[in-house]
Amino acid sequence: METKEWSKLWYNPQLKIQTYQAVCIKHGFPLHMHDYYVVCLVEWGLQSFSHRRVKHLTPPGGLILLNPGDDHTGEPADENGFEYRALYPTLTHMRDVMFELTEKEQEPPHFSNIRVDNPELTRAIRTLHLSLLNPISTLESESLLLTVLAKLVVEQNSKYTTVQIPKKERYAVQKACGYICEHATEGITLTEVAKEVGFSRYYLMRVFREEMGMPPYAYLESVRISMAKKLLEAGLPLTQVASELGFSDQSHFTNCFKRFIGVTPGQYVLEVT
């Protein structure tokens, strides 16, 4: 079966970021630049691009990191084409991350290398891209975005300065847990939780994981599933439980429940009632 070319652009209004995915068989992009960053992951095939008159090849799993203003092309390296995912962080996104990391106003970061092979970073970018296309919760997508951008700044930025060292923050983390529990059905964001305790988002994520052994979004999902179990045991219909707990649809609820408990909500009801 012949592979067809296609492309799609998404915009997440909560996080104000564009994402893109495409299969290119014959289509190529001429020499151009952007006023935002480009974080690109090749899924399959072999991609080719030129930057400052130098030709680069990107294999499956390879990353392309472009700064605003970087000239580049983009095209298939052979007749088989390639598929890729891309994120387009703005200067505002990256300045915010620099401030989160250092708690100081900084110049926007500059990626030192435009072609990178880093399996751990590749996995994180793919997970983030998928979460932005099929959001489980804004808290999770926001956390994953901040994590990926922070990794890029720390590992790939020539202007990076040392991140602040986290302290023991048991009281603040417990306060954050209380806020998450109280607002678990309301679609809360990482920004809201961080504001509640007076921390930056990145600092909160670090001390929360240190104290609780998991990121805030995993804690939120654990709370929601615990609430779901109680409602199911009380006899509420599956559709009502999914709706009351803020899941996007029945499929989202079922998949999340099975991921945490090991069985579907329907199977759980049959076993406990």
C-alpha positions as CSV (number, residue, x, y, z in Angstrom):
1,M,0.0,0.0,0.0
2,E,1.4,3.3,-1.1
3,T,2.1,5.8,1.7
4,K,0.3,9.1,1.2
5,E,1.4,12.6,2.2
6,W,-0.5,14.4,4.9
7,S,0.0,17.1,7.4
8,K,-1.9,18.7,10.3
9,L,-1.3,21.7,12.6
10,W,-2.8,21.9,16.1
11,Y,-2.9,24.8,18.6
12,N,-3.3,24.3,22.4
13,P,-5.1,27.5,23.7
14,Q,-4.3,26.7,27.3
15,L,-0.6,26.4,26.8
16,K,-0.4,28.6,23.7
17,I,1.7,26.3,21.7
18,Q,1.5,24.9,18.2
19,T,2.2,21.3,17.3
20,Y,2.6,19.8,13.8
21,Q,2.8,16.3,12.3
22,A,3.3,15.3,8.7
23,V,4.3,12.6,6.3
24,C,6.5,13.9,3.4
25,I,7.1,11.7,0.4
26,K,7.9,14.3,-2.3
27,H,7.1,17.6,-0.5
28,G,10.0,19.7,0.7
29,F,10.3,23.1,2.3
30,P,12.5,25.8,0.6
31,L,15.0,27.8,2.5
32,H,13.2,29.8,5.2
33,M,13.3,30.7,8.9
34,H,10.8,31.1,11.8
35,D,10.4,33.7,14.6
36,Y,9.9,30.8,17.1
37,Y,11.8,27.7,18.1
38,V,11.4,24.4,16.3
39,V,11.7,21.1,18.1
40,C,11.4,18.3,15.5
41,L,11.4,14.5,15.9
42,V,11.7,12.2,12.9
43,E,9.5,9.1,13.5
44,W,10.4,7.0,10.4
45,G,12.3,7.5,7.2
46,L,15.3,9.7,6.5
47,Q,15.0,13.4,6.5
48,S,17.4,15.9,5.0
49,F,17.8,19.6,5.7
50,S,20.3,22.4,5.0
51,H,21.4,25.0,7.6
52,R,24.0,27.7,6.8
53,R,24.8,25.8,3.6
54,V,25.6,22.6,5.4
55,K,23.5,19.5,4.6
56,H,22.3,17.3,7.6
57,L,20.6,14.0,7.7
58,T,18.1,13.0,10.4
59,P,17.3,9.3,10.9
60,P,14.4,7.8,12.9
61,G,14.5,9.1,16.5
62,G,16.8,11.9,15.5
63,L,16.0,15.5,16.7
64,I,16.3,18.9,15.0
65,L,16.5,21.9,17.3
66,L,16.2,25.3,15.6
67,N,16.5,28.8,17.1
68,P,14.4,31.7,16.0
69,G,16.0,33.1,12.8
70,D,17.9,29.9,11.9
71,D,17.8,29.4,8.1
72,H,16.9,25.9,7.0
73,T,15.3,23.7,4.4
74,G,13.5,20.4,5.0
75,E,13.0,17.5,2.5
76,P,12.9,13.7,2.2
77,A,16.4,12.3,1.8
78,D,15.2,9.5,-0.5
79,E,12.1,8.3,-2.4
80,N,10.6,6.6,0.7
81,G,9.9,9.9,2.5
82,F,9.6,10.4,6.2
83,E,7.2,11.2,9.1
84,Y,7.9,13.8,11.8
85,R,6.4,15.5,14.8
86,A,7.2,19.1,15.7
87,L,6.7,21.5,18.6
88,Y,6.9,25.3,18.1
89,P,7.8,27.0,21.5
90,T,7.7,30.8,21.3
91,L,10.3,33.2,22.8
92,T,7.9,33.7,25.6
93,H,7.8,30.0,26.4
94,M,11.6,29.8,26.6
95,R,12.1,33.0,28.5
96,D,9.5,31.7,31.1
97,V,11.4,28.5,31.4
98,M,14.7,30.3,31.9
99,F,13.1,32.3,34.7
100,E,11.6,29.1,36.2
101,L,15.0,27.5,36.3
102,T,17.0,30.4,37.8
103,E,14.4,32.8,39.2
104,K,16.2,35.5,37.3
105,E,15.3,37.4,34.1
106,Q,17.5,35.8,31.4
107,E,18.1,36.1,27.7
108,P,16.2,33.5,25.7
109,P,18.2,30.3,25.3
110,H,20.2,29.4,22.2
111,F,20.4,25.7,21.1
112,S,24.1,24.9,20.7
113,N,23.5,21.9,18.2
114,I,20.8,21.8,15.6
115,R,21.1,18.0,15.1
116,V,20.8,15.9,18.2
117,D,20.7,12.2,19.0
118,N,19.4,11.7,22.5
119,P,17.0,8.7,23.1
120,E,15.8,10.0,26.5
121,L,15.0,13.4,25.1
122,T,13.4,11.9,22.1
123,R,11.0,9.8,24.3
124,A,10.1,12.9,26.3
125,I,9.3,14.9,23.2
126,R,7.2,12.1,21.7
127,T,5.3,11.7,25.0
128,L,4.7,15.5,25.2
129,H,3.5,15.7,21.6
130,L,1.0,12.8,22.1
131,S,-0.3,14.4,25.3
132,L,-0.9,17.7,23.5
133,L,-2.8,15.9,20.7
134,N,-4.8,13.7,23.1
135,P,-4.8,15.6,26.4
136,I,-5.5,13.6,29.6
137,S,-5.4,16.7,31.7
138,T,-4.1,20.2,31.4
139,L,-2.0,19.7,34.5
140,E,-0.2,16.7,32.8
141,S,0.3,18.5,29.5
142,E,1.6,21.6,31.2
143,S,4.0,19.6,33.3
144,L,5.3,17.6,30.4
145,L,5.8,20.8,28.3
146,L,7.8,22.5,31.1
147,T,9.9,19.3,31.7
148,V,10.8,19.0,28.0
149,L,11.6,22.7,27.6
150,A,13.7,22.7,30.8
151,K,15.7,19.7,29.6
152,L,16.3,21.5,26.3
153,V,17.6,24.6,28.2
154,V,19.8,22.6,30.5
155,E,21.2,20.1,28.0
156,Q,21.3,22.0,24.7
157,N,21.6,25.7,25.6
158,S,24.9,27.5,25.4
159,K,23.7,30.4,27.6
160,Y,22.5,28.2,30.5
161,T,23.3,29.1,34.1
162,T,23.0,26.8,37.1
163,V,19.6,25.9,38.3
164,Q,18.6,26.6,41.9
165,I,18.9,23.7,44.3
166,P,15.6,22.5,45.8
167,K,15.1,22.5,49.6
168,K,12.9,20.4,51.8
169,E,9.4,21.7,51.3
170,R,7.1,19.3,53.1
171,Y,4.6,21.9,54.2
172,A,4.3,23.4,50.8
173,V,3.9,20.1,49.1
174,Q,1.2,19.0,51.5
175,K,-0.6,22.3,50.8
176,A,-0.3,21.5,47.1
177,C,-1.7,18.0,47.7
178,G,-4.6,19.5,49.6
179,Y,-5.3,21.9,46.7
180,I,-5.2,19.1,44.2
181,C,-7.6,17.0,46.2
182,E,-10.0,19.9,46.7
183,H,-10.1,20.8,43.0
184,A,-9.5,17.4,41.4
185,T,-12.6,17.5,39.2
186,E,-12.1,21.1,38.0
187,G,-9.4,20.8,35.3
188,I,-6.7,22.5,37.4
189,T,-3.4,23.6,35.9
190,L,0.2,23.4,37.2
191,T,0.2,27.2,37.2
192,E,-2.7,27.3,39.6
193,V,-1.1,24.8,42.0
194,A,2.2,26.6,42.0
195,K,0.5,29.9,42.6
196,E,-1.3,28.4,45.6
197,V,2.0,27.6,47.3
198,G,4.0,30.6,46.0
199,F,6.5,28.6,44.0
200,S,7.6,28.6,40.4
201,R,6.1,25.7,38.4
202,Y,9.5,24.0,37.8
203,Y,10.5,24.3,41.5
204,L,7.2,22.9,42.6
205,M,7.5,19.9,40.3
206,R,11.0,19.1,41.6
207,V,10.1,19.3,45.3
208,F,6.8,17.6,44.8
209,R,8.4,14.6,43.2
210,E,11.1,14.6,45.9
211,E,8.5,14.6,48.7
212,M,5.7,12.4,47.1
213,G,7.7,10.2,44.7
214,M,5.6,11.3,41.7
215,P,4.8,14.4,39.8
216,P,1.7,16.5,40.6
217,Y,-0.2,15.2,37.5
218,A,0.2,11.6,38.6
219,Y,-1.0,12.5,42.1
220,L,-4.0,14.2,40.6
221,E,-4.8,11.1,38.5
222,S,-4.4,8.9,41.6
223,V,-6.9,11.1,43.5
224,R,-9.4,11.0,40.7
225,I,-9.2,7.2,40.4
226,S,-9.7,6.8,44.2
227,M,-12.8,9.0,43.9
228,A,-14.0,6.9,41.0
229,K,-13.7,3.7,42.9
230,K,-15.9,5.1,45.7
231,L,-18.5,6.3,43.3
232,L,-18.6,3.0,41.5
233,E,-18.9,1.1,44.7
234,A,-21.8,3.4,45.6
235,G,-23.6,2.2,42.5
236,L,-23.3,5.3,40.3
237,P,-23.4,4.6,36.5
238,L,-20.1,4.6,34.7
239,T,-21.1,7.5,32.5
240,Q,-22.0,9.6,35.5
241,V,-18.8,8.8,37.3
242,A,-16.7,9.9,34.2
243,S,-18.7,13.1,33.9
244,E,-18.6,14.1,37.6
245,L,-14.8,13.5,37.8
246,G,-14.0,15.6,34.8
247,F,-12.9,13.0,32.3
248,S,-13.2,14.1,28.7
249,D,-15.3,11.1,27.7
250,Q,-16.1,7.5,28.7
251,S,-13.1,6.1,26.8
252,H,-10.7,8.5,28.6
253,F,-12.1,7.4,31.9
254,T,-11.9,3.7,31.0
255,N,-8.3,3.9,29.8
256,C,-7.1,5.9,32.8
257,F,-8.9,3.6,35.3
258,K,-7.4,0.4,33.7
259,R,-4.0,2.0,33.6
260,F,-4.1,2.5,37.4
261,I,-6.2,-0.4,38.6
262,G,-5.5,-3.1,36.0
263,V,-9.2,-3.7,35.0
264,T,-11.8,-1.6,33.4
265,P,-14.5,0.3,35.5
266,G,-17.1,-2.2,34.3
267,Q,-14.9,-5.2,35.4
268,Y,-14.3,-3.4,38.7
269,V,-18.1,-3.0,39.4
270,L,-18.7,-6.7,38.7
271,E,-16.0,-7.7,41.3
272,V,-17.0,-5.4,44.1
273,T,-20.8,-5.2,43.9
